[in-house]
Amino acid sequence: MEEYMLPCINKKLFGVDCMGCGMQRAMALLFRGEFLDAFQMYPAIYSLITLFLFIGINIFFKFKHSNKIIGTLAILTVVTIIISYIIKITN
């Protein structure tokens, strides 16, 4: 599966990881059942999955406060991505 992964253009051109670097590898780790390794590779993987699952379920089943839930999950995901990126580039 790893041989079919797309390379990061930002890393190839500038030599610096982008905020999405590691997401494909984290998904591959999830498919293999290595949940802790997936989190260590890309900490926002679980909040992203939760966000997309909720959006997908919300298409078919409308919830009362779905906009607030989606907004909260989106903010949580973005904050997780930014914090993990800052930690990654400072180490």
C-alpha positions in Angstrom: 0.0 0.0 0.0 2.9 2.4 0.8 4.2 2.2 -2.8 1.0 3.8 -4.1 1.1 6.8 -1.7 1.4 10.3 -3.2 4.5 12.3 -2.4 4.2 15.6 -0.6 4.9 18.4 -3.1 5.7 20.9 -0.4 8.3 18.6 1.1 9.8 17.9 -2.4 10.0 21.5 -3.4 10.9 23.2 -0.1 12.2 20.4 2.1 9.7 21.2 4.8 6.8 19.0 6.0 3.3 20.4 5.4 0.4 20.2 7.8 -0.9 17.1 6.1 2.3 15.1 6.0 1.8 11.8 7.7 -2.0 11.5 7.0 -1.6 8.8 4.3 0.8 6.8 6.4 -1.5 7.2 9.4 -4.5 5.8 7.3 -2.3 2.9 6.2 -1.4 2.2 9.9 -5.1 2.3 10.8 -6.0 -0.2 8.1 -3.3 -2.5 9.5 -4.8 -2.1 13.0 -1.9 -0.1 14.5 -4.0 2.5 16.2 -1.4 4.0 18.5 1.2 4.3 15.8 -1.4 6.0 13.6 -2.0 8.6 16.3 1.7 9.1 16.7 2.2 9.6 13.0 -0.7 12.1 12.6 -2.5 13.1 15.8 -5.5 14.6 14.0 -6.4 11.4 12.3 -9.1 10.4 14.8 -10.7 13.8 14.9 -10.7 14.0 11.1 -12.4 10.6 10.9 -15.0 11.6 13.5 -15.7 14.8 11.6 -16.2 13.1 8.2 -18.2 10.3 9.7 -20.5 12.8 11.5 -20.9 14.8 8.3 -21.7 11.6 6.3 -24.2 10.4 8.9 -25.8 13.9 9.0 -26.5 13.8 5.3 -29.0 10.9 5.9 -30.1 11.6 9.5 -30.5 15.2 10.5 -29.6 16.1 14.1 -30.9 19.0 16.0 -27.6 20.8 16.7 -25.6 19.3 13.8 -24.1 22.7 12.8 -22.7 23.3 16.3 -21.4 19.7 16.5 -19.7 20.0 13.0 -18.3 23.4 13.9 -16.9 22.1 17.2 -15.4 19.0 15.5 -13.9 21.2 12.8 -12.3 23.6 15.3 -11.0 20.6 17.3 -9.5 19.1 14.2 -7.8 22.3 13.0 -6.4 23.1 16.4 -5.0 19.5 16.7 -3.4 19.8 13.2 -1.8 23.2 14.0 -0.5 22.1 17.5 0.9 18.9 16.2 2.5 20.7 13.2 4.1 23.2 15.6 5.4 20.4 17.8 6.7 18.5 14.7 8.7 21.5 13.3 10.2 22.5 16.6 11.6 19.0 17.3 
